[in-house]
Amino acid sequence: MTTIETTATHLGHAAQPPGIAQRSARAIRYFFRRKPLGAFGAVVVVTLVTTAIFADVIAPYDPLAQNAAAALQPPGPSYLVGTDQFGRDLFSRLVHGARVSLFVGLGAVILSIVPGTMLGILSAYLGGTFDYFLQRVVDAFQAIPGVILLISIMVVLGGSIPNVIIALAIPASIRDSRIMRGASMSISRSEYVLAARALGASDARIMARHVLPNIASPIIVVASLGFGSFILAEATLSFLGFGVQPPAPAWGGMLSAEGRAYMFAAPWLLWGPAIALSLVVFGANMFGDGLRDVLDPRLKGTR
C-alpha cells in the first residue's frame, strides 16, 4: 500500500504544470533562439532602462558641471567620450540623457496607448455615427505632417519634458485608435460577444471582459514600436529647439547645440549622441518587430 501511495505521489508531482518562473524562462529562451534581432533589441532596451535608473551611479561627473580648463577635450582616460565647449563630460551627459529619453518614451507610450485603446474599442463596438465622426477626426489629424503638428503643439505648450510627452501622445493616441479599432472589429462581432450581450451583459462589461483582453497582443506591439518612435521624435524636437531646453542633457539637444557648432573641430560631440540615439531606436524597433512576430499567430512559422 505504501508503494502504491508513493507512486501516486510521484505521478501527482510529475503531472503538475510548470510554474511562472519556468514558463517565463522557457518563453525567453524561445524568443532569443527564434528572434535574435528581437533579443538584441530587448538587451538594448534593458540596458537603456538600467542606465537611466542608475545614471547617478554610472556617470563619473555632474552632467551640468562646467570646467573651462577641460573644454573640447578628445576622448581619453579622464573623459571617455570627450568634453564639450563648456568642459562638461559628454559620457555623463549621455548617461543622464538616457533618463530623459526613457522618461519621454514611457510617458508618451502610456499617455497615448490608454486613450487610443479606449477610443478604438468604442469606435469598433458602437459603430454607426460615433465611428464615422471619430474616423473623420483621425483622417484630419493624419492629413497634417507629423513634425509640423508636433512643433505647433510645442509652440502652444512651451518647451519642457511634460509638454514634450503631451505633444507626442496627442497625435499618437488618435493614430493608435485606428489600429485598435481594426483589431477590435472582428472581436466585437464574434459569437461569444453576441452571446454575452444576449445574456444581458452591459456594454462596458463586454468591452472590458471580452474585447480588451483579446487585443492585448496588438497593444503590446504598438507600445513597443511606439517607444522607439517617441524617443526619435523627442530628439527631433530637441534638435530643432522645441523640445527639452538646454542645459538639460538631451541627445537631440546635444546634436543641435554643441554638435553643429563644433562638428569639424570636435567631431566627438556628434559621435556619442548619434550612436546612442541610433542604437536605442534600432533596438526598440527590432524588439517590437520580434514581439509582433511572436504574438501574431498569422506570422508564426515565417522567417
C-alpha positions as CSV (number, residue, x, y, z in Angstrom):
1,M,0.0,0.0,0.0
2,T,2.9,2.3,0.8
3,T,4.4,1.7,-2.6
4,I,1.2,2.5,-4.4
5,E,0.8,5.7,-2.4
6,T,4.4,6.7,-3.2
7,T,3.9,6.0,-6.9
8,A,0.7,8.1,-6.9
9,T,2.5,10.9,-5.1
10,H,5.3,10.9,-7.7
11,L,2.8,10.9,-10.6
12,G,1.0,13.8,-9.0
13,H,4.2,15.8,-8.8
14,A,5.0,14.9,-12.4
15,A,1.6,16.0,-13.6
16,Q,1.9,19.5,-12.0
17,P,2.2,22.2,-14.6
18,P,5.4,24.3,-14.7
19,G,5.5,27.4,-12.6
20,I,5.5,31.0,-13.7
21,A,9.3,31.2,-13.5
22,Q,9.8,28.1,-15.6
23,R,7.3,29.3,-18.2
24,S,8.9,32.8,-18.3
25,A,12.4,31.3,-18.7
26,R,11.1,29.0,-21.5
27,A,9.5,31.9,-23.3
28,I,12.7,34.0,-23.0
29,R,14.8,31.1,-24.4
30,Y,12.4,30.6,-27.3
31,F,12.4,34.3,-28.1
32,F,16.2,34.5,-28.0
33,R,16.5,31.4,-30.2
34,R,13.9,32.3,-32.8
35,K,14.3,36.1,-32.9
36,P,17.9,37.0,-32.4
37,L,17.4,40.6,-33.6
38,G,14.5,41.0,-31.3
39,A,16.6,39.6,-28.5
40,F,19.3,42.1,-29.3
41,G,16.7,44.9,-29.2
42,A,15.5,43.6,-25.8
43,V,19.0,43.8,-24.5
44,V,19.4,47.3,-25.8
45,V,16.1,48.4,-24.1
46,V,17.0,46.7,-20.8
47,T,20.4,48.5,-21.0
48,L,18.7,51.8,-21.6
49,V,16.4,51.3,-18.6
50,T,19.3,50.2,-16.3
51,T,21.4,53.2,-17.4
52,A,18.6,55.6,-16.8
53,I,17.8,54.2,-13.3
54,F,21.4,54.1,-12.2
55,A,22.6,57.2,-14.0
56,D,23.8,58.9,-10.9
57,V,26.0,55.9,-10.1
58,I,27.3,55.3,-13.6
59,A,28.1,58.9,-14.6
60,P,31.6,59.9,-13.3
61,Y,30.8,63.6,-13.3
62,D,28.0,66.0,-12.9
63,P,26.4,66.4,-16.4
64,L,25.9,70.2,-15.8
65,A,29.2,71.0,-14.2
66,Q,31.4,73.2,-16.3
67,N,35.2,73.2,-16.4
68,A,36.7,75.7,-18.8
69,A,40.2,74.2,-18.4
70,A,38.9,70.9,-19.9
71,A,36.9,72.4,-22.8
72,L,36.8,70.3,-26.0
73,Q,39.0,67.5,-24.7
74,P,39.1,64.5,-27.1
75,P,38.1,61.0,-25.8
76,G,40.7,59.7,-23.3
77,P,41.2,58.1,-19.9
78,S,39.8,61.0,-18.0
79,Y,36.9,61.7,-20.3
80,L,35.7,58.5,-22.1
81,V,33.7,60.4,-24.8
82,G,35.4,63.8,-24.5
83,T,34.1,67.1,-23.4
84,D,32.1,69.9,-25.0
85,Q,32.9,73.6,-25.3
86,F,32.0,74.2,-21.7
87,G,34.1,71.4,-20.4
88,R,31.2,69.2,-19.5
89,D,31.8,65.4,-19.6
90,L,29.9,64.0,-22.6
91,F,29.7,60.5,-21.2
92,S,27.9,61.8,-18.1
93,R,25.6,63.8,-20.3
94,L,24.9,60.8,-22.5
95,V,24.1,58.7,-19.4
96,H,21.7,61.3,-18.0
97,G,20.3,61.8,-21.4
98,A,19.2,58.2,-21.3
99,R,17.0,59.1,-18.4
100,V,15.3,61.9,-20.4
101,S,14.7,59.5,-23.3
102,L,13.3,56.8,-21.1
103,F,11.0,59.1,-19.3
104,V,9.7,60.7,-22.5
105,G,9.3,57.3,-24.2
106,L,7.5,55.6,-21.4
107,G,5.4,58.6,-20.6
108,A,4.3,59.1,-24.2
109,V,3.6,55.4,-24.6
110,I,1.3,55.3,-21.6
111,L,-0.4,58.5,-22.3
112,S,-1.1,57.5,-25.9
113,I,-1.9,53.8,-25.7
114,V,-4.6,54.2,-23.0
115,P,-6.9,56.7,-24.7
116,G,-6.1,55.3,-28.1
117,T,-7.2,51.8,-27.0
118,M,-10.4,53.2,-25.4
119,L,-11.3,55.2,-28.5
120,G,-10.5,52.2,-30.8
121,I,-12.7,49.8,-28.8
122,L,-15.5,52.3,-28.5
123,S,-15.4,53.0,-32.3
124,A,-15.4,49.3,-33.2
125,Y,-18.1,48.3,-30.7
126,L,-20.5,51.2,-31.0
127,G,-20.1,51.8,-34.8
128,G,-22.6,54.0,-36.5
129,T,-22.4,57.8,-36.2
130,F,-19.8,57.7,-33.5
131,D,-17.5,55.6,-35.5
132,Y,-18.0,57.7,-38.6
133,F,-17.2,61.0,-36.9
134,L,-14.3,59.6,-35.0
135,Q,-12.7,58.3,-38.1
136,R,-13.1,61.6,-39.8
137,V,-11.2,63.2,-36.9
138,V,-8.5,60.7,-37.3
139,D,-8.3,61.4,-41.1
140,A,-8.0,65.1,-40.3
141,F,-5.1,64.6,-37.9
142,Q,-3.3,62.2,-40.3
143,A,-3.5,64.8,-43.1
144,I,-1.2,67.1,-41.1
145,P,2.5,66.3,-41.4
146,G,3.7,64.9,-38.1
147,V,6.7,67.3,-37.5
148,I,4.6,70.3,-38.2
149,L,1.9,69.1,-35.8
150,L,4.4,68.5,-33.1
151,I,6.0,71.9,-33.5
152,S,2.6,73.6,-33.4
153,I,1.7,71.9,-30.2
154,M,5.1,72.7,-28.6
155,V,4.8,76.3,-29.6
156,V,1.5,76.5,-27.7
157,L,2.6,74.5,-24.7
158,G,6.2,75.5,-24.4
159,G,9.4,73.5,-24.1
160,S,9.6,71.1,-21.2
161,I,9.7,67.4,-20.7
162,P,6.0,67.0,-19.6
163,N,4.9,69.2,-22.6
164,V,7.0,67.0,-24.9
165,I,5.2,63.9,-23.6
166,I,1.8,65.6,-24.1
167,A,2.7,66.8,-27.6
168,L,3.9,63.3,-28.6
169,A,0.9,61.5,-27.0
170,I,-1.9,63.5,-28.5
171,P,-1.3,62.6,-32.2
172,A,-0.2,59.1,-31.4
173,S,-3.3,58.3,-29.4
174,I,-5.5,59.4,-32.3
175,R,-3.4,57.4,-34.7
176,D,-3.3,54.3,-32.5
177,S,-7.1,54.4,-32.1
178,R,-7.5,53.3,-35.7
179,I,-5.1,50.4,-35.2
180,M,-7.1,49.3,-32.1
181,R,-10.4,49.8,-34.0
182,G,-9.2,47.4,-36.6
183,A,-8.1,44.8,-34.0
184,S,-11.5,45.1,-32.2
185,M,-13.7,44.9,-35.2
186,S,-13.9,41.2,-35.6
187,I,-13.9,40.6,-31.8
188,S,-16.9,43.0,-31.3
189,R,-19.0,40.9,-33.7
190,S,-17.8,37.4,-32.5
191,E,-20.2,34.8,-31.2
192,Y,-19.2,35.0,-27.6
193,V,-19.7,38.8,-27.6
194,L,-23.1,38.3,-29.1
195,A,-23.9,35.6,-26.5
196,A,-22.8,37.9,-23.6
197,R,-25.0,40.6,-25.0
198,A,-27.9,38.2,-25.2
199,L,-27.4,37.2,-21.6
200,G,-27.8,40.8,-20.5
201,A,-24.2,41.9,-20.0
202,S,-23.7,45.6,-20.2
203,D,-21.6,47.2,-23.0
204,A,-18.9,48.3,-20.5
205,R,-18.6,44.8,-19.1
206,I,-18.4,43.3,-22.6
207,M,-15.7,45.7,-23.7
208,A,-13.7,45.2,-20.5
209,R,-14.0,41.4,-20.2
210,H,-14.2,40.2,-23.7
211,V,-12.8,42.8,-26.2
212,L,-9.9,44.3,-24.3
213,P,-8.2,41.1,-23.3
214,N,-8.3,39.8,-26.9
215,I,-6.4,42.7,-28.3
216,A,-3.6,42.6,-25.8
217,S,-1.1,41.5,-28.4
218,P,-1.7,44.5,-30.7
219,I,-1.5,46.8,-27.7
220,I,1.9,45.3,-26.7
221,V,3.3,45.6,-30.2
222,V,2.1,49.1,-30.8
223,A,3.5,50.2,-27.4
224,S,6.9,48.6,-28.1
225,L,7.2,50.0,-31.6
226,G,6.0,53.4,-30.4
227,F,8.7,53.6,-27.7
228,G,11.5,54.0,-30.2
229,S,9.4,56.4,-32.4
230,F,8.8,58.6,-29.4
231,I,12.5,58.7,-28.5
232,L,13.4,59.7,-32.0
233,A,10.6,62.3,-32.1
234,E,11.8,63.8,-28.9
235,A,15.3,64.0,-30.3
236,T,14.0,65.7,-33.4
237,L,12.1,68.3,-31.3
238,S,15.2,69.0,-29.1
239,F,17.4,69.3,-32.2
240,L,15.0,71.9,-33.7
241,G,14.9,73.8,-30.4
242,F,11.3,73.0,-29.4
243,G,11.9,70.1,-27.0
244,V,13.9,69.8,-23.9
245,Q,15.7,73.0,-23.3
246,P,19.5,73.3,-22.5
247,P,21.4,72.8,-20.4
248,A,19.4,69.6,-19.8
249,P,21.3,66.6,-21.2
250,A,19.0,65.6,-24.1
251,W,20.5,63.6,-27.0
252,G,18.8,65.7,-29.7
253,G,19.8,68.9,-28.0
254,M,23.4,67.7,-27.8
255,L,23.4,67.1,-31.5
256,S,21.9,70.6,-32.2
257,A,23.7,73.0,-29.8
258,E,27.2,71.5,-29.3
259,G,27.4,69.2,-32.3
260,R,26.6,71.6,-35.1
261,A,28.8,74.4,-33.8
262,Y,31.9,72.3,-33.4
263,M,31.3,69.3,-35.7
264,F,34.6,69.9,-37.6
265,A,36.9,71.0,-34.7
266,A,35.5,68.4,-32.3
267,P,33.7,65.6,-34.2
268,W,33.3,63.5,-31.0
269,L,30.5,65.9,-30.0
270,L,28.4,64.2,-32.7
271,W,29.6,60.6,-32.3
272,G,28.2,59.9,-28.8
273,P,24.6,61.1,-29.0
274,A,24.3,59.9,-32.7
275,I,25.4,56.4,-31.8
276,A,23.3,56.2,-28.7
277,L,20.2,57.5,-30.4
278,S,20.6,55.2,-33.4
279,L,21.3,52.2,-31.2
280,V,18.3,52.7,-28.9
281,V,15.9,53.4,-31.8
282,F,17.1,50.4,-33.7
283,G,16.9,48.2,-30.7
284,A,13.4,49.3,-29.8
285,N,12.2,48.7,-33.3
286,M,13.8,45.3,-33.5
287,F,12.3,44.3,-30.2
288,G,8.9,45.5,-31.3
289,D,9.2,43.5,-34.6
290,G,10.2,40.4,-32.7
291,L,7.2,40.8,-30.3
292,R,4.9,41.2,-33.3
293,D,6.2,38.1,-35.0
294,V,5.8,36.0,-31.8
295,L,2.4,37.4,-30.7
296,D,0.7,37.5,-34.0
297,P,-0.5,34.0,-34.9
298,R,-0.6,34.8,-38.6
299,L,3.2,35.4,-38.6
300,K,4.1,32.2,-36.8
301,G,6.3,29.9,-38.9
302,T,7.5,32.8,-41.1
303,R,11.1,33.8,-41.3
